[in-house]
Amino acid sequence: MSTRTVKCVKLGRELPGLPRPPFRGDLGQRIYDNVSQQAWDLWQQQSTLLINHYGLNMADKRAQQFLLEQMEDFFFGPGAEMPEGWIPEDQAGAPGKGGGKGAPVPQRK
């Protein structure tokens, strides 16, 4: 059985897709059809950051709605695509992976 690939809307290239829609509904299907596993993993990190930063209680319907809106913007909003030539941090500097171009290291204030 071969891996399903998608033209990832976030990363702008053909990559392995999700094994199944991440949740029911139109947005879940849209993500399944257009988002790679790699981009979904980036969203998981981003959603954790948002939950912790805003102290979201995921049992609260308003928090759930906020996170869904953020997810839709993350994947499909204006400027959602990663910059051309972007390489995930875990692949930065790896041989054959673009010579060290990767996500910048966050600077402490």
The first five atom37 places (N, CA, C, CB, O) and aatype in JSON, in Angstrom:
{
  "aatype": [12, 15, 16, 1, 16, 19, 11, 4, 19, 11, 10, 7, 1, 6, 10, 14, 7, 10, 14, 1, 14, 14, 13, 1, 7, 3, 10, 7, 5, 1, 9, 18, 3, 2, 19, 15, 5, 5, 0, 17, 3, 10, 17, 5, 5, 5, 15, 16, 10, 10, 9, 2, 8, 18, 7, 10, 2, 12, 0, 3, 11, 1, 0, 5, 5, 13, 10, 10, 6, 5, 12, 6, 3, 13, 13, 13, 7, 14, 7, 0, 6, 12, 14, 6, 7, 17, 9, 14, 6, 3, 5, 0, 7, 0, 14, 7, 11, 7, 7, 7, 11, 7, 0, 14, 19, 14, 5, 1, 11],
  "atom_mask": [
    [1, 1, 1, 1, 1],
    [1, 1, 1, 1, 1],
    [1, 1, 1, 1, 1],
    [1, 1, 1, 1, 1],
    [1, 1, 1, 1, 1],
    [1, 1, 1, 1, 1],
    [1, 1, 1, 1, 1],
    [1, 1, 1, 1, 1],
    [1, 1, 1, 1, 1],
    [1, 1, 1, 1, 1],
    [1, 1, 1, 1, 1],
    [1, 1, 1, 0, 1],
    [1, 1, 1, 1, 1],
    [1, 1, 1, 1, 1],
    [1, 1, 1, 1, 1],
    [1, 1, 1, 1, 1],
    [1, 1, 1, 0, 1],
    [1, 1, 1, 1, 1],
    [1, 1, 1, 1, 1],
    [1, 1, 1, 1, 1],
    [1, 1, 1, 1, 1],
    [1, 1, 1, 1, 1],
    [1, 1, 1, 1, 1],
    [1, 1, 1, 1, 1],
    [1, 1, 1, 0, 1],
    [1, 1, 1, 1, 1],
    [1, 1, 1, 1, 1],
    [1, 1, 1, 0, 1],
    [1, 1, 1, 1, 1],
    [1, 1, 1, 1, 1],
    [1, 1, 1, 1, 1],
    [1, 1, 1, 1, 1],
    [1, 1, 1, 1, 1],
    [1, 1, 1, 1, 1],
    [1, 1, 1, 1, 1],
    [1, 1, 1, 1, 1],
    [1, 1, 1, 1, 1],
    [1, 1, 1, 1, 1],
    [1, 1, 1, 1, 1],
    [1, 1, 1, 1, 1],
    [1, 1, 1, 1, 1],
    [1, 1, 1, 1, 1],
    [1, 1, 1, 1, 1],
    [1, 1, 1, 1, 1],
    [1, 1, 1, 1, 1],
    [1, 1, 1, 1, 1],
    [1, 1, 1, 1, 1],
    [1, 1, 1, 1, 1],
    [1, 1, 1, 1, 1],
    [1, 1, 1, 1, 1],
    [1, 1, 1, 1, 1],
    [1, 1, 1, 1, 1],
    [1, 1, 1, 1, 1],
    [1, 1, 1, 1, 1],
    [1, 1, 1, 0, 1],
    [1, 1, 1, 1, 1],
    [1, 1, 1, 1, 1],
    [1, 1, 1, 1, 1],
    [1, 1, 1, 1, 1],
    [1, 1, 1, 1, 1],
    [1, 1, 1, 1, 1],
    [1, 1, 1, 1, 1],
    [1, 1, 1, 1, 1],
    [1, 1, 1, 1, 1],
    [1, 1, 1, 1, 1],
    [1, 1, 1, 1, 1],
    [1, 1, 1, 1, 1],
    [1, 1, 1, 1, 1],
    [1, 1, 1, 1, 1],
    [1, 1, 1, 1, 1],
    [1, 1, 1, 1, 1],
    [1, 1, 1, 1, 1],
    [1, 1, 1, 1, 1],
    [1, 1, 1, 1, 1],
    [1, 1, 1, 1, 1],
    [1, 1, 1, 1, 1],
    [1, 1, 1, 0, 1],
    [1, 1, 1, 1, 1],
    [1, 1, 1, 0, 1],
    [1, 1, 1, 1, 1],
    [1, 1, 1, 1, 1],
    [1, 1, 1, 1, 1],
    [1, 1, 1, 1, 1],
    [1, 1, 1, 1, 1],
    [1, 1, 1, 0, 1],
    [1, 1, 1, 1, 1],
    [1, 1, 1, 1, 1],
    [1, 1, 1, 1, 1],
    [1, 1, 1, 1, 1],
    [1, 1, 1, 1, 1],
    [1, 1, 1, 1, 1],
    [1, 1, 1, 1, 1],
    [1, 1, 1, 0, 1],
    [1, 1, 1, 1, 1],
    [1, 1, 1, 1, 1],
    [1, 1, 1, 0, 1],
    [1, 1, 1, 1, 1],
    [1, 1, 1, 0, 1],
    [1, 1, 1, 0, 1],
    [1, 1, 1, 0, 1],
    [1, 1, 1, 1, 1],
    [1, 1, 1, 0, 1],
    [1, 1, 1, 1, 1],
    [1, 1, 1, 1, 1],
    [1, 1, 1, 1, 1],
    [1, 1, 1, 1, 1],
    [1, 1, 1, 1, 1],
    [1, 1, 1, 1, 1],
    [1, 1, 1, 1, 1]
  ],
  "atom_positions": [
    [[0.84, -1.18, 0.0], [0.0, 0.0, 0.0], [0.89, 1.24, 0.0], [-0.96, 0.0, 1.22], [1.77, 1.37, 0.85]],
    [[0.66, 2.14, -0.94], [1.5, 3.33, -1.03], [0.95, 4.45, -0.16], [1.6, 3.8, -2.49], [-0.24, 4.49, 0.18]],
    [[1.84, 5.37, 0.2], [1.46, 6.52, 1.0], [0.71, 7.52, 0.14], [2.71, 7.17, 1.64], [1.14, 7.83, -0.97]],
    [[-0.4, 8.0, 0.65], [-1.19, 9.02, -0.05], [-0.46, 10.35, 0.04], [-2.63, 9.13, 0.56], [0.02, 10.72, 1.12]],
    [[-0.36, 11.06, -1.07], [0.29, 12.37, -1.05], [-0.73, 13.45, -1.4], [1.48, 12.4, -2.02], [-1.74, 13.2, -2.05]],
    [[-0.42, 14.66, -0.96], [-1.24, 15.83, -1.26], [-0.32, 16.97, -1.67], [-2.13, 16.24, -0.04], [0.84, 17.02, -1.27]],
    [[-0.85, 17.88, -2.45], [-0.15, 19.15, -2.72], [-0.49, 20.02, -1.51], [-0.61, 19.84, -4.13], [-1.57, 20.58, -1.42]],
    [[0.45, 20.11, -0.58], [0.21, 20.76, 0.71], [0.03, 22.27, 0.54], [1.36, 20.47, 1.68], [0.91, 22.96, 0.02]],
    [[-1.12, 22.75, 0.99], [-1.42, 24.17, 0.9], [-0.51, 25.01, 1.8], [-2.89, 24.42, 1.27], [-0.25, 26.17, 1.51]],
    [[-0.03, 24.44, 2.88], [0.82, 25.17, 3.83], [2.28, 25.19, 3.37], [0.73, 24.53, 5.22], [2.92, 26.24, 3.41]],
    [[2.79, 24.06, 2.93], [4.21, 23.95, 2.6], [4.49, 24.07, 1.11], [4.75, 22.64, 3.11], [5.65, 24.16, 0.7]],
    [[3.45, 24.06, 0.29], [3.59, 24.34, -1.13], [4.26, 23.27, -1.95], [0.0, 0.0, 0.0], [4.82, 23.56, -3.01]],
    [[4.23, 22.03, -1.49], [4.82, 20.96, -2.29], [4.09, 19.64, -2.02], [6.33, 20.81, -1.97], [3.31, 19.53, -1.08]],
    [[4.36, 18.67, -2.86], [3.74, 17.35, -2.76], [4.41, 16.6, -1.6], [3.88, 16.55, -4.1], [5.62, 16.39, -1.59]],
    [[3.58, 16.2, -0.62], [4.09, 15.53, 0.58], [3.1, 14.45, 1.03], [4.34, 16.55, 1.72], [1.94, 14.47, 0.61]],
    [[3.54, 13.51, 1.88], [2.61, 12.53, 2.42], [1.46, 13.21, 3.17], [3.34, 11.55, 3.35], [1.67, 14.14, 3.96]],
    [[0.24, 12.72, 2.91], [-0.95, 13.29, 3.54], [-1.27, 12.62, 4.86], [0.0, 0.0, 0.0], [-0.58, 11.7, 5.3]],
    [[-2.33, 13.1, 5.47], [-2.82, 12.52, 6.71], [-3.45, 11.16, 6.42], [-3.85, 13.46, 7.4], [-3.99, 10.96, 5.33]],
    [[-3.39, 10.22, 7.36], [-3.97, 8.9, 7.11], [-5.5, 8.92, 7.08], [-3.5, 7.93, 8.18], [-6.12, 8.04, 6.47]],
    [[-6.11, 9.92, 7.73], [-7.57, 10.06, 7.77], [-7.89, 11.51, 8.11], [-8.21, 9.09, 8.82], [-7.02, 12.23, 8.6]],
    [[-9.11, 11.97, 7.86], [-9.46, 13.34, 8.25], [-9.25, 13.51, 9.76], [-10.93, 13.67, 7.87], [-9.56, 12.59, 10.52]],
    [[-8.73, 14.65, 10.2], [-8.43, 14.84, 11.62], [-9.67, 14.96, 12.5], [-7.58, 16.07, 11.79], [-9.6, 14.72, 13.71]],
    [[-10.8, 15.31, 11.91], [-12.08, 15.37, 12.61], [-13.18, 15.45, 11.57], [-12.14, 16.59, 13.6], [-12.92, 15.66, 10.39]],
    [[-14.43, 15.27, 12.02], [-15.57, 15.28, 11.11], [-15.88, 16.69, 10.62], [-16.8, 14.7, 11.8], [-15.46, 17.68, 11.22]],
    [[-16.6, 16.76, 9.53], [-17.07, 18.04, 9.02], [-16.29, 18.53, 7.83], [0.0, 0.0, 0.0], [-15.3, 17.92, 7.4]],
    [[-16.76, 19.65, 7.29], [-16.16, 20.21, 6.08], [-14.7, 20.6, 6.27], [-16.94, 21.42, 5.62], [-13.86, 20.32, 5.41]],
    [[-14.38, 21.25, 7.4], [-13.0, 21.67, 7.64], [-12.08, 20.46, 7.78], [-12.91, 22.55, 8.89], [-10.96, 20.46, 7.25]],
    [[-12.53, 19.42, 8.48], [-11.73, 18.2, 8.61], [-11.43, 17.57, 7.26], [0.0, 0.0, 0.0], [-10.32, 17.11, 7.02]],
    [[-12.44, 17.55, 6.38], [-12.23, 16.99, 5.04], [-11.32, 17.89, 4.21], [-13.58, 16.81, 4.32], [-10.48, 17.39, 3.45]],
    [[-11.48, 19.19, 4.34], [-10.63, 20.14, 3.6], [-9.16, 19.98, 4.01], [-11.1, 21.6, 3.83], [-8.26, 20.02, 3.17]],
    [[-8.94, 19.81, 5.3], [-7.57, 19.6, 5.8], [-7.03, 18.28, 5.26], [-7.55, 19.6, 7.36], [-5.89, 18.22, 4.8]],
    [[-7.83, 17.22, 5.32], [-7.41, 15.92, 4.81], [-7.01, 16.0, 3.33], [-8.53, 14.89, 4.99], [-6.02, 15.38, 2.92]],
    [[-7.77, 16.75, 2.55], [-7.53, 16.85, 1.11], [-6.35, 17.75, 0.74], [-8.77, 17.36, 0.43], [-5.77, 17.58, -0.33]],
    [[-5.98, 18.7, 1.61], [-5.04, 19.75, 1.23], [-3.83, 19.96, 2.14], [-5.76, 21.02, 1.14], [-2.98, 20.8, 1.85]],
    [[-3.75, 19.21, 3.23], [-2.69, 19.45, 4.23], [-1.87, 18.18, 4.42], [-3.31, 19.92, 5.58], [-2.42, 17.09, 4.57]],
    [[-0.56, 18.34, 4.41], [0.35, 17.2, 4.61], [0.47, 16.85, 6.09], [1.74, 17.51, 4.03], [0.12, 17.64, 6.97]],
    [[0.97, 15.65, 6.34], [1.24, 15.24, 7.72], [2.23, 16.19, 8.37], [1.78, 13.79, 7.77], [2.09, 16.54, 9.55]],
    [[3.23, 16.61, 7.61], [4.26, 17.52, 8.14], [3.63, 18.85, 8.57], [5.36, 17.77, 7.08], [3.96, 19.37, 9.64]],
    [[2.74, 19.4, 7.75], [2.07, 20.66, 8.11], [1.13, 20.46, 9.3], [1.29, 21.22, 6.9], [1.0, 21.35, 10.14]],
    [[0.48, 19.3, 9.37], [-0.39, 19.0, 10.51], [0.44, 18.96, 11.8], [-1.14, 17.66, 10.3], [-0.01, 19.44, 12.84]],
    [[1.63, 18.39, 11.73], [2.51, 18.36, 12.89], [2.88, 19.78, 13.32], [3.78, 17.55, 12.59], [2.97, 20.07, 14.52]],
    [[3.1, 20.68, 12.36], [3.37, 22.09, 12.68], [2.17, 22.7, 13.39], [3.71, 22.89, 11.4], [2.32, 23.47, 14.34]],
    [[0.96, 22.37, 12.91], [-0.25, 22.89, 13.56], [-0.35, 22.38, 15.0], [-1.52, 22.49, 12.76], [-0.75, 23.13, 15.89]],
    [[-0.01, 21.13, 15.23], [-0.07, 20.58, 16.59], [0.81, 21.4, 17.53], [0.37, 19.1, 16.6], [0.42, 21.69, 18.66]],
    [[1.99, 21.78, 17.07], [2.88, 22.62, 17.87], [2.26, 24.0, 18.08], [4.26, 22.75, 17.2], [2.28, 24.53, 19.2]],
    [[1.71, 24.58, 17.01], [1.1, 25.91, 17.1], [-0.11, 25.89, 18.03], [0.69, 26.4, 15.71], [-0.29, 26.82, 18.82]],
    [[-0.93, 24.86, 17.95], [-2.12, 24.8, 18.8], [-1.74, 24.68, 20.27], [-3.02, 23.63, 18.38], [-2.39, 25.27, 21.13]],
    [[-0.69, 23.92, 20.56], [-0.21, 23.82, 21.94], [0.25, 25.18, 22.44], [0.95, 22.8, 22.05], [-0.04, 25.57, 23.57]],
    [[0.96, 25.9, 21.59], [1.41, 27.25, 21.95], [0.21, 28.15, 22.25], [2.27, 27.86, 20.81], [0.21, 28.86, 23.25]],
    [[-0.82, 28.12, 21.4], [-2.01, 28.95, 21.6], [-2.76, 28.58, 22.88], [-2.95, 28.83, 20.4], [-3.17, 29.45, 23.64]],
    [[-2.93, 27.28, 23.1], [-3.63, 26.82, 24.3], [-2.9, 27.29, 25.55], [-3.75, 25.28, 24.3], [-3.53, 27.78, 26.49]],
    [[-1.59, 27.14, 25.57], [-0.82, 27.55, 26.74], [-0.75, 29.07, 26.88], [0.59, 26.99, 26.66], [-0.9, 29.59, 27.99]],
    [[-0.55, 29.78, 25.78], [-0.42, 31.24, 25.83], [-1.7, 31.89, 26.34], [-0.07, 31.79, 24.45], [-1.66, 32.78, 27.18]],
    [[-2.84, 31.43, 25.82], [-4.11, 32.04, 26.19], [-4.79, 31.33, 27.36], [-5.05, 32.06, 25.01], [-5.85, 31.75, 27.81]],
    [[-4.18, 30.26, 27.85], [-4.78, 29.51, 28.96], [-6.15, 28.96, 28.59], [0.0, 0.0, 0.0], [-7.09, 29.02, 29.39]],
    [[-6.27, 28.43, 27.38], [-7.56, 27.96, 26.89], [-8.01, 26.71, 27.63], [-7.5, 27.69, 25.39], [-7.23, 25.8, 27.87]],
    [[-9.28, 26.69, 27.98], [-9.92, 25.52, 28.55], [-10.66, 24.85, 27.41], [-10.89, 25.89, 29.75], [-11.68, 25.35, 26.96]],
    [[-10.17, 23.73, 26.94], [-10.72, 23.11, 25.74], [-12.08, 22.47, 25.98], [-9.76, 22.08, 25.22], [-12.69, 21.97, 25.03]],
    [[-12.58, 22.48, 27.22], [-13.95, 22.06, 27.49], [-14.93, 23.2, 27.19], [-14.09, 21.59, 28.95], [-16.14, 22.98, 27.1]],
    [[-14.41, 24.41, 27.05], [-15.22, 25.61, 26.77], [-15.45, 25.7, 25.26], [-14.52, 26.9, 27.31], [-14.5, 25.71, 24.48]],
    [[-16.71, 25.78, 24.85], [-17.06, 25.86, 23.42], [-16.42, 27.08, 22.75], [-18.58, 25.92, 23.24], [-16.05, 27.0, 21.57]],
    [[-16.29, 28.2, 23.47], [-15.66, 29.39, 22.89], [-14.19, 29.14, 22.59], [-15.81, 30.6, 23.84], [-13.67, 29.6, 21.57]],
    [[-13.5, 28.42, 23.47], [-12.09, 28.08, 23.25], [-11.96, 27.14, 22.05], [-11.48, 27.43, 24.52], [-11.05, 27.29, 21.24]],
    [[-12.87, 26.18, 21.94], [-12.85, 25.26, 20.8], [-13.06, 26.03, 19.49], [-13.94, 24.18, 20.97], [-12.37, 25.77, 18.51]],
    [[-14.02, 26.97, 19.49], [-14.29, 27.75, 18.29], [-13.09, 28.62, 17.93], [-15.54, 28.63, 18.5], [-12.73, 28.72, 16.76]],
    [[-12.46, 29.23, 18.94], [-11.27, 30.05, 18.72], [-10.18, 29.22, 18.06], [-10.76, 30.65, 20.04], [-9.55, 29.65, 17.09]],
    [[-9.94, 28.01, 18.58], [-8.88, 27.17, 18.04], [-9.21, 26.71, 16.61], [-8.67, 25.94, 18.94], [-8.32, 26.63, 15.77]],
    [[-10.48, 26.42, 16.33], [-10.87, 26.07, 14.96], [-10.63, 27.22, 14.0], [-12.35, 25.66, 14.92], [-10.16, 27.01, 12.88]],
    [[-10.94, 28.44, 14.42], [-10.7, 29.62, 13.58], [-9.21, 29.81, 13.34], [-11.3, 30.88, 14.23], [-8.79, 30.13, 12.23]],
    [[-8.41, 29.62, 14.39], [-6.97, 29.75, 14.26], [-6.41, 28.68, 13.32], [-6.29, 29.65, 15.63], [-5.5, 28.94, 12.53]],
    [[-6.96, 27.47, 13.41], [-6.53, 26.37, 12.54], [-6.83, 26.7, 11.09], [-7.22, 25.05, 12.95], [-5.98, 26.52, 10.21]],
    [[-8.03, 27.18, 10.82], [-8.4, 27.51, 9.44], [-7.49, 28.61, 8.9], [-9.87, 27.95, 9.36], [-7.05, 28.54, 7.75]],
    [[-7.2, 29.63, 9.72], [-6.28, 30.69, 9.3], [-4.87, 30.15, 9.08], [-6.25, 31.81, 10.34], [-4.19, 30.54, 8.13]],
    [[-4.42, 29.24, 9.95], [-3.08, 28.67, 9.85], [-2.88, 27.97, 8.51], [-2.84, 27.68, 11.0], [-1.82, 28.1, 7.89]],
    [[-3.89, 27.23, 8.07], [-3.77, 26.49, 6.83], [-4.24, 27.24, 5.59], [-4.53, 25.22, 6.94], [-3.63, 27.12, 4.52]],
    [[-5.3, 28.02, 5.72], [-5.95, 28.57, 4.53], [-6.07, 30.09, 4.51], [-7.31, 27.98, 4.4], [-6.54, 30.65, 3.53]],
    [[-5.66, 30.75, 5.58], [-5.78, 32.21, 5.65], [-4.76, 32.92, 4.79], [0.0, 0.0, 0.0], [-3.85, 32.3, 4.24]],
    [[-4.91, 34.25, 4.66], [-3.95, 35.02, 3.87], [-2.54, 34.89, 4.46], [-4.36, 36.5, 3.81], [-2.34, 35.03, 5.67]],
    [[-1.6, 34.62, 3.6], [-0.21, 34.49, 4.05], [0.08, 33.19, 4.78], [0.0, 0.0, 0.0], [1.09, 33.09, 5.47]],
    [[-0.8, 32.19, 4.64], [-0.63, 30.94, 5.37], [0.52, 30.09, 4.85], [-1.9, 30.14, 5.31], [1.1, 29.3, 5.6]],
    [[0.86, 30.24, 3.57], [1.93, 29.41, 3.0], [3.28, 29.81, 3.6], [1.96, 29.54, 1.46], [3.55, 30.99, 3.8]],
    [[4.1, 28.82, 3.87], [5.43, 29.07, 4.41], [6.29, 29.73, 3.34], [6.09, 27.74, 4.91], [6.04, 29.54, 2.15]],
    [[7.31, 30.51, 3.73], [8.17, 31.17, 2.75], [8.85, 30.16, 1.83], [9.23, 32.03, 3.46], [9.17, 29.05, 2.25]],
    [[9.08, 30.55, 0.58], [9.74, 29.68, -0.38], [11.11, 29.28, 0.15], [9.86, 30.37, -1.77], [11.86, 30.13, 0.64]],
    [[11.44, 28.01, 0.05], [12.73, 27.52, 0.51], [12.77, 27.18, 1.99], [0.0, 0.0, 0.0], [13.81, 26.77, 2.5]],
    [[11.64, 27.36, 2.71], [11.6, 27.06, 4.14], [11.82, 25.57, 4.36], [10.26, 27.51, 4.76], [11.28, 24.74, 3.63]],
    [[12.62, 25.25, 5.37], [12.93, 23.87, 5.73], [12.66, 23.72, 7.22], [14.42, 23.5, 5.37], [13.07, 24.57, 8.01]],
    [[11.96, 22.66, 7.62], [11.69, 22.46, 9.04], [12.97, 22.44, 9.86], [10.92, 21.16, 9.24], [14.02, 22.01, 9.4]],
    [[12.86, 22.92, 11.08], [14.01, 23.04, 11.97], [14.74, 21.72, 12.14], [13.57, 23.57, 13.32], [15.97, 21.68, 12.18]],
    [[13.98, 20.61, 12.24], [14.63, 19.31, 12.45], [15.38, 18.82, 11.22], [13.59, 18.29, 12.85], [16.13, 17.84, 11.31]],
    [[15.2, 19.48, 10.06], [15.94, 19.11, 8.85], [16.99, 20.14, 8.48], [14.97, 18.91, 7.7], [17.74, 19.93, 7.53]],
    [[17.05, 21.24, 9.2], [18.01, 22.3, 8.9], [19.43, 21.78, 9.02], [17.79, 23.52, 9.83], [19.79, 21.16, 10.03]],
    [[20.23, 22.02, 8.01], [21.64, 21.63, 8.05], [21.9, 20.18, 7.74], [0.0, 0.0, 0.0], [23.06, 19.77, 7.65]],
    [[20.84, 19.38, 7.56], [21.04, 17.97, 7.22], [21.55, 17.87, 5.8], [19.72, 17.17, 7.39], [21.16, 18.67, 4.95]],
    [[22.42, 16.92, 5.52], [22.94, 16.78, 4.16], [21.81, 16.66, 3.15], [23.87, 15.57, 4.06], [20.88, 15.87, 3.33]],
    [[21.91, 17.44, 2.08], [20.91, 17.38, 1.02], [19.6, 18.04, 1.36], [0.0, 0.0, 0.0], [18.63, 17.9, 0.62]],
    [[19.55, 18.75, 2.46], [18.29, 19.36, 2.89], [18.33, 20.87, 2.79], [17.97, 18.95, 4.3], [17.5, 21.52, 3.43]],
    [[19.21, 21.45, 2.05], [19.17, 22.88, 1.84], [20.28, 23.65, 2.52], [0.0, 0.0, 0.0], [20.24, 24.88, 2.53]],
    [[21.25, 22.97, 3.08], [22.43, 23.64, 3.6], [22.22, 24.55, 4.78], [0.0, 0.0, 0.0], [22.86, 25.59, 4.88]],
    [[21.33, 24.18, 5.69], [21.22, 24.94, 6.92], [20.15, 26.0, 6.95], [0.0, 0.0, 0.0], [20.0, 26.68, 7.96]],
    [[19.39, 26.17, 5.89], [18.27, 27.11, 5.95], [17.17, 26.43, 6.75], [17.77, 27.52, 4.51], [16.73, 25.34, 6.38]],
    [[16.75, 27.03, 7.79], [15.69, 26.44, 8.59], [14.94, 27.51, 9.34], [0.0, 0.0, 0.0], [15.16, 28.7, 9.15]],
    [[14.08, 27.07, 10.19], [13.32, 28.0, 11.0], [14.29, 28.74, 11.91], [12.23, 27.27, 11.83], [15.2, 28.13, 12.48]],
    [[14.12, 30.05, 12.05], [15.03, 30.8, 12.92], [14.85, 30.41, 14.38], [14.82, 32.29, 12.74], [13.75, 30.04, 14.8]],
    [[15.91, 30.5, 15.12], [15.86, 30.23, 16.55], [15.2, 31.43, 17.22], [17.28, 29.95, 17.14], [15.63, 32.56, 17.0]],
    [[14.16, 31.21, 18.05], [13.52, 32.34, 18.72], [14.51, 33.07, 19.62], [12.31, 31.87, 19.54], [15.33, 32.44, 20.3]],
    [[14.45, 34.38, 19.61], [15.33, 35.21, 20.43], [14.63, 35.57, 21.74], [15.74, 36.49, 19.67], [13.45, 35.92, 21.75]],
    [[15.35, 35.48, 22.82], [14.8, 35.89, 24.12], [14.79, 37.4, 24.2], [15.61, 35.29, 25.3], [15.69, 38.07, 23.69]],
    [[13.77, 37.91, 24.84], [13.67, 39.37, 25.01], [14.32, 39.81, 26.29], [12.22, 39.83, 24.98], [14.34, 41.0, 26.6]]
  ]
}
